[in-house]
Amino acid sequence: MTRRQVPIVIQDFRTIRKQECYYVDKTSHIRRLVSQGRYYFISRPGRFGKSLLVDTLRELFEGNETLFRGTDSPCL
């Protein structure tokens, strides 16, 4: 059994996926955000993944589909 790296201080989706780090898959939530909403205010305490969420959205809208393979929503 190989152990995955815990992505401490890694804030970009591409690096986490390329290095096969542990990742809590939030793509089903992202799909809901994109398809159902207009405006969102994302407020959470520091170190709770806001930057990673925004970077994941950036990768999605740039069309980097290969990064989403193997997630809950591979093609969003």
C-alpha positions as a printed Julia matrix, in Angstrom:
76×3 Matrix{Float64}:
   0.0    0.0     0.0
   1.44   3.34   -1.03
   0.85   6.34    1.15
  -0.31   9.59   -0.34
   1.06  12.95    0.69
  -1.1   15.24    2.8
  -1.19  18.52    0.84
  -0.23  20.9     3.64
   0.03  24.47    2.28
  -0.61  23.32   -1.32
  -3.31  25.64   -2.6
  -3.61  24.7    -6.24
  -5.77  21.92   -7.62
  -3.34  20.98  -10.42
  -0.47  20.21   -8.02
  -2.68  18.17   -5.71
  -3.99  16.08   -8.61
  -0.61  15.66  -10.35
   1.16  14.63   -7.13
  -1.75  12.31   -6.2
  -2.1   13.88   -2.75
  -5.03  13.25   -0.48
  -7.93  15.41   -1.64
 -11.46  15.84   -0.31
 -13.51  15.81   -3.49
 -15.87  18.79   -3.59
 -16.69  18.65   -7.29
 -20.33  17.7    -6.69
 -20.69  20.88   -4.61
 -18.89  22.89   -7.3
 -21.29  21.56   -9.94
 -24.19  22.81   -7.81
 -22.53  26.22   -7.31
 -21.99  26.66  -11.04
 -25.38  25.41  -12.22
 -27.74  26.81   -9.6
 -26.39  30.08   -8.34
 -25.71  33.63   -9.32
 -23.61  35.21   -6.59
 -21.84  33.65   -3.64
 -20.0   35.01   -0.66
 -17.56  32.37    0.55
 -16.75  33.01    4.17
 -14.83  30.53    6.28
 -11.98  30.77    8.76
  -8.4   30.83    7.55
  -6.87  27.52    6.4
 -10.27  26.06    5.41
  -9.64  25.73    1.66
 -11.05  28.9     0.12
  -7.99  29.39   -2.1
  -8.08  25.76   -3.23
 -11.79  26.03   -4.07
 -11.23  29.17   -6.14
  -8.26  27.54   -7.91
 -10.4   24.46   -8.65
 -13.03  26.74  -10.2
 -10.31  28.4   -12.3
  -9.13  25.01  -13.61
 -12.73  24.1   -14.41
 -13.44  27.28  -16.38
 -10.11  27.03  -18.21
 -11.3   23.65  -19.5
  -8.63  21.46  -17.88
 -10.84  18.38  -18.02
  -8.03  15.87  -17.44
  -7.53  17.16  -13.89
 -11.12  16.17  -13.05
 -10.87  12.55  -14.17
 -11.45  10.27  -11.22
 -13.38  12.88   -9.23
 -17.08  12.71   -8.38
 -17.86  14.97  -11.34
 -15.35  14.1   -14.08
 -16.81  16.45  -16.68
 -18.89  18.75  -14.49
